[in-house]
């Protein structure tokens, strides 16, 4: 019930990234390839409950509750705004966008309102996939997130093309 209250509060505050909880400490993520490590506090800002404890990790456990309902338009609009705010704030990990934040956000929000969907640019897809991997707190390989190669085949719309793309991948 507390998770639902915080989700309502986040929605009312028009933010999808919860504030860092003051009593949570960063997690140390070890890179076993070179005995390095990094201190990670992204899990403190997760919009999902952390399933791992200090004695065991349940991160690989599937979410079996029915959650495959379409997002409401309000939630989709908030998530799109949040995505583009983060994308444009990160000036290091992707190509320079062709449009300004205001123009791109206006275009996307208009498409969402009209079609209930929108198309990401190739660079937005690559950045989003890399950020998703970087922010996946239960993935031990995420320290190499910058090396992710995105094989963008969104243009394929038939089974033969999909099969060929899988073979090429």
C-alpha positions in Angstrom: 0.0 0.0 0.0 2.9 2.3 0.7 4.2 1.8 -2.9 0.8 2.7 -4.4 0.8 5.9 -2.2 4.2 7.0 -3.5 3.2 6.2 -7.1 0.1 8.5 -6.7 2.3 11.1 -5.1 4.8 10.9 -8.0 2.0 11.2 -10.5 0.5 14.2 -8.8 3.9 15.8 -8.6 4.3 15.1 -12.3 7.5 13.3 -11.8 8.3 9.6 -12.6 11.7 9.5 -10.8 11.2 9.2 -7.0 13.4 11.2 -4.8 16.3 9.4 -3.2 15.2 8.0 0.1 17.4 9.4 2.9 17.8 6.1 4.7 19.1 4.1 1.6 22.8 3.8 1.0 24.5 3.3 -2.4 25.1 -0.3 -3.6 28.6 -1.3 -4.6 28.6 -3.0 -8.0 31.7 -5.1 -8.6 33.3 -5.5 -12.1 34.8 -9.0 -11.9 36.8 -8.5 -15.1 39.3 -6.1 -13.5 38.4 -6.1 -9.8 37.0 -2.6 -10.1 33.8 -1.4 -8.6 31.5 1.6 -8.6 29.1 3.0 -6.1 25.6 3.1 -7.4 22.6 5.0 -6.0 20.3 4.5 -9.0 18.4 1.8 -7.1 17.3 4.4 -4.6 15.4 6.2 -7.3 13.7 3.2 -8.8 10.0 3.3 -9.4 9.7 -0.4 -8.5 10.3 -2.1 -5.2 13.7 -3.6 -4.7 13.4 -7.4 -4.5 16.9 -8.1 -3.3 18.2 -8.2 0.2 21.6 -8.5 1.8 21.4 -12.3 2.0 19.9 -13.2 -1.4 18.9 -11.6 -4.7 15.5 -12.2 -6.3 16.3 -9.9 -9.2 15.8 -12.7 -11.8 12.4 -13.5 -10.5 9.8 -12.6 -13.1 7.0 -10.1 -12.4 4.0 -12.4 -12.7 1.3 -10.0 -11.8 -0.7 -8.7 -14.8 0.8 -5.5 -15.9 0.4 -5.5 -19.6 -2.3 -2.9 -19.8 -1.7 0.1 -22.0 -0.5 3.2 -20.3 -3.1 6.0 -19.8 -2.5 9.0 -22.0 -1.5 11.1 -19.0 1.1 8.6 -17.9 2.4 8.2 -21.4 2.8 12.0 -21.7 4.6 12.2 -18.4 6.9 9.4 -19.3 7.7 10.9 -22.7 8.5 14.3 -21.1 10.7 12.6 -18.5 12.5 10.6 -21.2 13.3 13.7 -23.3 14.3 15.7 -20.3 16.9 13.1 -19.4 17.9 12.6 -23.1 18.6 16.3 -23.7 20.3 16.7 -20.3 22.8 14.0 -21.2 25.1 15.8 -23.6 27.9 13.2 -23.4 26.5 9.8 -24.3 24.7 10.4 -27.6 24.9 12.4 -30.8 23.7 16.0 -30.7 20.0 16.1 -31.4 18.8 17.7 -34.6 15.9 19.5 -32.9 15.7 21.5 -29.8 14.1 19.9 -26.7 11.1 22.2 -27.0 10.5 21.3 -30.7 11.0 17.6 -30.3 8.9 17.4 -27.2 6.1 19.4 -28.9 6.3 17.0 -31.9 6.2 13.9 -29.7 3.4 15.1 -27.4 1.3 16.0 -30.5 1.9 12.5 -31.9 1.0 10.9 -28.6 -2.3 12.8 -28.3 -3.2 12.1 -31.9 -2.0 8.5 -32.4 -1.4 7.2 -28.8 2.2 6.4 -29.9 5.3 8.1 -31.4 8.5 7.2 -33.2 11.9 7.5 -31.5 14.8 8.6 -33.6 17.6 6.0 -34.0 19.8 7.9 -31.6 17.0 8.1 -29.0 16.5 4.3 -29.3 20.2 3.7 -28.9 20.5 6.1 -25.9 17.3 4.6 -24.3 18.6 1.1 -24.6 22.0 1.9 -23.2 20.4 3.8 -20.3 18.0 1.0 -19.6 20.9 -1.4 -19.4 23.0 1.0 -17.2 20.1 1.5 -14.9 19.2 -2.2 -14.5 20.4 -2.6 -10.9 20.3 -6.4 -11.0 22.5 -6.9 -14.1 26.1 -7.6 -13.2 27.3 -6.8 -16.8 25.9 -3.3 -16.8 29.3 -1.8 -16.2 29.9 -2.1 -20.0 26.7 -0.4 -21.0 28.4 2.0 -23.3 29.5 -0.9 -25.5 25.9 -2.0 -26.3 25.4 -2.3 -30.0 21.8 -1.6 -31.0 20.6 -3.5 -34.1 17.7 -1.3 -35.1 15.4 -3.2 -37.4 12.1 -1.3 -36.7 11.5 -0.9 -40.4 10.9 -4.6 -40.9 7.3 -5.6 -41.0 7.2 -9.2 -42.5 8.3 -12.6 -41.2 10.9 -13.1 -43.9 12.6 -9.8 -43.1 12.5 -10.6 -39.4 14.1 -14.0 -40.1 16.8 -12.5 -42.2 17.5 -9.8 -39.6 17.8 -12.5 -36.9 20.3 -14.4 -39.0 22.3 -11.2 -39.7 22.3 -10.3 -36.0 
